[in-house]
Amino acid sequence: MGARIWQALAGPITIAFLIGALTLPEQGIYYALANILGIQMFFELGLLNVLVSQAGHLSSSLSTALGRLRMRELVGASSRWFGSVSLLFSVCVIVFGWKVLSRTSSDIEWHLPLICLAVVSAATIVLSPYIAVLEGAGFREQVYRIRFLQLLSGSLVVWVSLILGFKLWTLVASAAVQLFWSVYLALVMRSDFFASLRQPMSGRDEAGDAATEHGTTASGASFSWTRDVLPLQWRLALMSVVYHFATQFFTVIVLTYHSAAEAGRLGMTLSVTAAIQSIATAWIYTKFSLVAAKHGAGDREAAGTIWRRTALVSTAILCLGMLAASGIVALLPLAQLGLERRFIEPWQIAVLGIGCLANHIVSIEGFYVLSRRGKPFLLAALTGFSSTAVATWMGGYLYSTSGIVIGYAVTTAFITLPLHSYVYMRFRRDVSADA
């Protein structure tokens, strides 16, 4: 939570530096580059949350040879997956970014920053499964401490880079800081955990679990990606692709079909609303691995109590944050500094907040189902977010920012949320009956 609070406190300072260092068209390119990096979700395919859940369920059995075997194979399989997709990610970022940014009429130099940003971000992707496994395996404090340091040092680097006039290279510097801390956590700070998975156990436990090396016991067959991960992954993958296409290209849509200046206003506003959402989501995510571990240990009552309290607090944070953002932007003209021209209209922020609230509730439901290793609600999510994708892209093409925020809010609140909540309530009813 400290990391997210810092993000909220540092956000206005970063915005001030961006306004002072970048012109409005440069601001549009800046946020478009950050937006383009978001295609990382097409390659993660929801797998990191699956890894946290799987590692949480395996954490209680790490004292046995079987548990360590399964965790070791989980780490190996996930690292091979992310190592492969990181290369494809960097190529796609460069190709997609080149295509989008080449359509702008500005003479801003974005080519080399785009390439460097793609390479550094790909290296971070390679390490991401190690971080997810550590979080699920019980090292939450270390993981969250490093994330706090990532944001703290990242903000400082962004401010210094903007002061020195690095402009778009600021994004590269920020990504390099994130990579540094990921390397430190996975390969230095907690290298002992991954080394311990490779060490043989001695004595009676090793002998008793010897058969599991061949995956022959009924209760503890060795880890299988196809059996243990794929049933969740392919559903989350489809949902992640559709969700990202529907919600993460707002700045790119405006930049492509309208102007860099309009994209800059929307991008800066989204940086504020994203910070608010990240604080609300962090309140959930910090409890996600804990709730998964509680379910893995069979303590369903404690898991449910933690989750209900967490859902209420996180939703309240989101609502208050969105109301504050709309109010502050509405009051900016009183300062007579022209800052309101850097943001979208207050009513647009309010409408955007409705969509964010609906989306947040869907996320709460999805995280709870995943913590129980339940299968995601594929049909409900695909139907809902497909309608959002059509509405935001068509709305953005025809009516720019207004079309995007209205399309996003209407489809998320009145299609995606009702469908997802209906299936979620059926899931809760079924698992309660089974218990």
C-alpha positions in Angstrom: 0.0 0.0 0.0 2.9 2.3 0.7 4.0 1.9 -2.9 0.5 2.9 -4.2 0.2 5.8 -1.8 3.6 7.0 -3.0 2.4 6.7 -6.6 -0.6 8.9 -5.7 1.5 11.5 -3.9 4.2 11.5 -6.6 1.6 11.6 -9.5 0.9 15.3 -9.3 4.6 16.2 -9.1 5.3 14.1 -12.1 2.4 15.8 -14.0 3.9 19.2 -13.1 7.3 18.1 -14.5 5.7 16.7 -17.6 3.7 20.0 -18.2 6.9 22.0 -17.8 9.1 19.7 -19.9 6.9 18.6 -22.7 4.7 20.4 -25.3 1.2 19.1 -25.7 2.0 17.1 -28.8 5.1 15.6 -27.0 2.8 14.8 -24.1 0.6 12.9 -26.6 3.6 10.9 -27.9 4.8 10.3 -24.4 1.6 8.7 -23.3 1.1 6.9 -26.6 4.5 5.2 -26.0 3.4 4.2 -22.5 0.1 2.9 -23.9 1.9 0.9 -26.6 3.9 -0.9 -23.9 0.6 -2.1 -22.6 0.5 -4.8 -25.2 2.6 -6.7 -22.7 -0.8 -8.1 -21.5 -1.2 -9.9 -24.9 2.0 -11.9 -24.0 1.5 -12.4 -20.2 -2.0 -13.7 -21.1 -3.1 -13.5 -17.4 -0.5 -16.0 -16.4 1.2 -14.0 -13.6 -2.0 -14.2 -11.5 -2.3 -17.9 -12.2 1.3 -18.3 -11.0 0.6 -16.4 -7.8 -2.4 -18.6 -7.1 -0.5 -21.9 -7.9 2.5 -20.9 -5.8 0.2 -20.0 -3.0 -1.4 -23.4 -3.0 2.0 -25.1 -3.2 3.6 -23.0 -0.5 2.2 -25.2 2.4 3.9 -28.3 1.0 7.5 -26.9 0.4 8.7 -29.0 3.4 8.3 -32.1 1.3 10.2 -33.4 -1.7 7.0 -33.5 -3.6 6.1 -29.9 -2.9 9.5 -28.7 -3.9 9.5 -30.8 -7.0 6.2 -29.3 -8.1 7.3 -25.7 -7.3 10.6 -26.3 -9.2 8.7 -27.5 -12.2 6.3 -24.5 -12.0 9.2 -22.1 -12.0 11.0 -23.9 -14.8 7.9 -24.1 -17.1 6.9 -20.5 -16.5 10.4 -19.1 -17.0 10.6 -20.9 -20.4 7.3 -19.5 -21.4 8.1 -15.9 -20.5 11.6 -16.2 -21.9 10.1 -17.2 -25.3 7.4 -14.5 -25.4 9.7 -11.7 -24.3 11.5 -11.7 -27.7 8.2 -11.7 -29.5 7.0 -8.9 -27.3 9.9 -6.6 -28.1 9.4 -7.2 -31.9 5.7 -6.5 -31.7 6.2 -3.3 -29.6 8.6 -2.0 -32.2 6.5 -2.9 -35.2 3.2 -1.7 -33.6 4.7 1.4 -32.2 6.4 2.3 -35.5 3.1 1.9 -37.4 1.1 4.0 -34.9 3.6 6.8 -34.3 4.5 7.1 -38.0 1.0 8.3 -38.7 1.6 11.5 -36.6 2.6 14.6 -38.5 5.0 15.9 -35.8 8.7 15.9 -36.1 9.3 14.6 -32.6 12.1 12.0 -32.5 10.6 8.8 -31.0 12.3 6.0 -33.0 15.3 5.2 -30.8 13.4 5.6 -27.5 10.8 3.2 -28.8 13.4 0.5 -29.6 15.2 0.9 -26.3 12.0 0.9 -24.4 10.9 -2.4 -26.1 14.2 -4.1 -25.2 14.4 -3.1 -21.6 10.7 -4.0 -21.0 11.3 -7.4 -22.6 14.1 -8.1 -20.1 11.7 -7.2 -17.3 9.2 -9.7 -18.7 11.8 -12.5 -18.5 12.0 -12.0 -14.7 8.3 -11.5 -14.0 7.4 -15.2 -13.4 10.1 -15.4 -10.6 8.5 -12.4 -8.9 5.0 -13.9 -9.2 6.2 -17.2 -7.7 8.0 -15.4 -4.8 4.8 -13.5 -4.0 2.7 -16.6 -4.0 5.2 -18.7 -2.0 5.1 -16.4 1.0 7.7 -13.7 0.3 5.0 -11.0 0.0 6.8 -8.5 2.2 10.0 -8.6 0.2 8.2 -8.4 -3.1 6.1 -5.4 -2.0 9.1 -3.7 -0.5 10.9 -4.0 -3.8 7.8 -2.7 -5.7 7.8 0.3 -3.3 11.5 1.0 -4.1 10.8 0.6 -7.8 8.1 3.3 -7.7 10.1 5.5 -5.3 13.3 5.4 -7.3 11.4 5.4 -10.6 9.7 8.7 -9.7 12.9 10.3 -8.8 14.5 9.2 -12.1 11.5 10.5 -14.0 11.8 13.9 -12.4 15.5 14.2 -12.9 15.2 13.0 -16.5 12.6 15.6 -17.3 14.6 18.4 -15.6 17.6 17.4 -17.7 15.5 17.6 -20.9 15.5 13.8 -21.7 11.9 14.1 -22.8 10.8 10.7 -24.3 14.0 9.0 -23.0 12.4 9.5 -19.5 10.3 6.4 -20.2 13.4 4.4 -21.0 15.1 5.5 -17.8 12.0 4.6 -15.8 11.9 1.1 -17.4 15.6 0.6 -16.6 14.9 1.3 -12.9 12.2 -1.3 -12.9 14.5 -3.9 -14.5 17.2 -3.2 -12.0 15.0 -3.9 -9.0 13.5 -7.0 -10.6 17.0 -8.4 -11.2 18.0 -7.6 -7.6 14.9 -9.3 -6.1 15.0 -12.5 -8.3 18.7 -13.1 -8.8 20.2 -11.6 -5.6 17.8 -11.0 -2.7 15.9 -14.3 -3.0 18.2 -16.4 -5.1 18.4 -18.7 -2.1 14.8 -19.7 -2.5 15.2 -20.8 -6.1 18.5 -22.6 -5.2 16.8 -24.5 -2.4 14.3 -25.9 -4.9 17.1 -27.7 -6.6 18.7 -29.2 -3.5 17.8 -32.8 -2.7 16.2 -33.5 0.7 17.7 -36.1 3.0 16.4 -38.9 5.2 13.0 -40.4 5.5 11.1 -37.6 3.6 13.3 -38.0 0.5 12.8 -41.8 0.6 9.1 -41.6 1.2 8.6 -39.2 -1.7 11.0 -40.9 -4.1 8.1 -42.2 -6.3 6.9 -38.7 -6.9 10.0 -38.1 -9.0 8.2 -40.2 -11.6 4.8 -38.5 -11.0 3.1 -41.8 -9.9 1.3 -41.0 -6.7 -2.4 -40.4 -6.8 -2.4 -37.4 -4.4 0.8 -35.8 -5.6 1.6 -36.4 -9.3 4.4 -34.2 -10.4 3.6 -30.8 -11.8 2.0 -30.7 -15.2 1.5 -27.4 -17.1 -1.3 -28.9 -19.1 -3.2 -30.1 -16.1 -2.4 -27.5 -13.4 -2.0 -24.3 -15.4 -3.4 -24.5 -18.9 -7.1 -24.9 -17.9 -6.9 -21.5 -16.1 -4.3 -19.9 -18.5 -6.2 -20.2 -21.8 -9.3 -18.7 -20.3 -7.4 -15.9 -18.7 -5.5 -15.4 -22.0 -8.6 -14.9 -24.0 -10.1 -12.6 -21.4 -6.8 -10.6 -21.1 -6.6 -10.1 -24.9 -10.2 -8.9 -25.2 -10.0 -6.8 -22.1 -6.8 -5.1 -23.2 -8.1 -4.4 -26.7 -11.2 -2.9 -25.1 -9.6 -0.7 -22.4 -5.9 0.0 -22.9 -5.7 1.7 -26.2 -7.7 4.9 -25.5 -4.7 7.2 -26.1 -3.6 5.3 -29.2 -7.2 5.6 -30.6 -7.3 9.4 -30.2 -3.7 9.8 -31.5 -4.4 7.7 -34.6 -7.8 9.2 -35.6 -7.6 12.7 -34.1 -4.5 14.5 -32.8 -1.5 14.3 -30.6 -2.8 17.2 -28.5 -6.1 15.4 -27.7 -4.2 12.2 -27.0 -2.0 14.2 -24.6 -5.0 15.5 -22.6 -6.5 12.0 -22.4 -3.2 10.4 -21.6 -2.5 12.7 -18.7 -6.0 12.2 -17.3 -5.7 8.5 -17.6 -2.4 8.6 -15.6 -4.3 10.2 -12.8 -7.2 7.7 -12.9 -4.8 4.8 -13.3 -3.1 5.8 -10.1 -6.4 5.9 -8.3 -7.3 2.5 -9.7 -3.9 1.1 -8.8 -4.3 2.1 -5.1 -7.8 0.4 -5.0 -6.5 -2.7 -6.8 -3.4 -2.9 -4.6 -5.7 -3.2 -1.6 -7.1 -6.3 -3.2 -3.9 -7.6 -4.7 -1.9 -7.5 -1.4 -4.5 -9.9 0.0 -4.7 -12.1 -3.1 -1.8 -14.5 -2.4 -2.9 -14.6 1.3 -6.4 -15.6 0.5 -5.2 -18.2 -2.1 -2.9 -19.7 0.7 -5.9 -19.8 3.1 -8.0 -21.6 0.6 -5.1 -24.0 -0.1 -4.9 -24.8 3.6 -8.7 -25.3 3.8 -9.5 -22.2 5.9 -12.3 -21.0 3.8 -14.0 -18.9 6.5 -10.9 -16.8 7.2 -10.4 -16.4 3.5 -13.9 -15.1 2.9 -13.8 -12.7 5.8 -10.5 -11.2 4.6 -11.8 -10.9 1.1 -15.1 -9.2 2.0 -13.4 -6.6 4.1 -10.8 -6.0 1.4 -13.5 -5.6 -1.3 -15.4 -2.9 0.6 -12.3 -0.8 1.5 -10.9 -1.0 -2.1 -14.2 0.0 -3.6 -14.5 3.0 -1.3 -11.0 4.1 -2.2 -11.8 4.0 -5.9 -15.0 6.0 -5.5 -13.5 8.7 -3.3 -10.5 9.0 -5.6 -12.6 9.4 -8.8 -14.8 12.0 -7.1 -11.7 13.9 -6.0 -10.2 13.9 -9.5 -13.3 15.2 -11.1 -13.6 18.0 -8.5 -10.0 19.1 -8.7 -10.0 19.3 -12.5 -13.3 21.3 -12.3 -11.6 23.8 -10.0 -8.4 24.2 -12.0 -9.8 27.2 -14.0 -9.9 29.2 -10.8 -6.1 29.1 -10.6 -6.0 30.9 -14.0 -2.8 28.9 -15.1 -4.3 27.1 -18.1 -3.7 23.7 -16.5 -7.2 22.6 -17.3 -6.2 22.4 -20.9 -3.9 19.5 -20.1 -6.8 17.3 -19.0 -10.2 16.2 -20.4 -13.4 17.8 -19.2 -14.6 17.1 -15.6 -17.8 15.5 -16.8 -15.8 13.1 -18.9 -13.7 12.1 -15.9 -16.9 11.4 -14.0 -18.3 9.2 -16.7 -15.0 7.4 -17.0 -15.2 6.8 -13.2 -18.5 4.9 -13.7 -16.8 2.5 -16.0 -13.8 2.2 -13.7 -16.1 1.3 -10.8 -17.9 -1.4 -12.8 -14.6 -2.8 -14.0 -13.2 -2.8 -10.4 -16.1 -4.9 -9.2 -15.5 -7.3 -12.0 -11.9 -7.6 -11.0 -12.8 -8.2 -7.3 -15.0 -11.1 -8.4 -12.4 -12.5 -10.8 -9.6 -12.4 -8.2 -11.7 -14.3 -5.7 -12.6 -17.0 -8.2 -8.9 -17.3 -9.1 -7.8 -17.5 -5.4 -10.0 -20.7 -5.2 -8.5 -22.0 -8.4 -11.9 -21.8 -10.0 -12.2 -21.3 -13.8 -12.6 -17.7 -14.9 -16.0 -16.8 -16.3 -15.0 -16.9 -19.9 -18.3 -16.3 -21.7 -19.5 -13.5 -19.5 -16.2 -11.6 -19.7 -15.8 -12.1 -23.5 -19.3 -10.9 -24.2 -19.0 -7.9 -21.9 -15.5 -6.7 -22.9 -16.1 -7.4 -26.6 -19.0 -5.0 -26.5 -16.7 -2.5 -24.7 -14.1 -2.9 -27.4 -16.6 -2.1 -30.2 -18.0 0.8 -28.2 -14.6 2.4 -27.4 -13.0 2.0 -30.8 -16.1 3.1 -32.7 -16.8 5.9 -30.2 -13.2 7.1 -30.3 -13.2 7.0 -34.1 -16.4 9.0 -34.4 -16.4 11.3 -31.3 -12.9 11.2 -29.9 -12.6 11.3 -26.1 -16.3 11.7 -25.4 -17.1 8.6 -27.5 -14.5 6.6 -25.7 -15.5 7.4 -22.1 -19.2 7.1 -22.8 -18.8 3.8 -24.6 -16.6 2.4 -21.9 -18.9 3.4 -19.0 -22.1 2.3 -20.6 -21.0 -1.2 -21.8 -18.9 -2.0 -18.7 -21.7 -0.9 -16.2 -24.7 -2.3 -18.1 -23.3 -5.3 -19.9 -20.1 -6.6 -18.5 -20.8 -6.2 -14.8 -24.3 -7.7 -14.8 -23.2 -10.7 -16.8 -20.1 -11.3 -14.7 -21.9 -10.8 -11.4 -24.7 -13.3 -12.3 -22.2 -16.0 -13.0 -20.1 -15.1 -9.9 -23.2 -15.5 -7.6 -23.8 -18.9 -9.1 -20.2 -19.8 -8.5 -20.4 -18.8 -4.9 -23.7 -20.7 -4.4 -22.2 -23.8 -5.9 -19.0 -23.8 -3.9 -21.0 -23.1 -0.7 -23.2 -26.1 -1.5 -20.2 -28.3 -2.1 -18.6 -27.2 1.2 
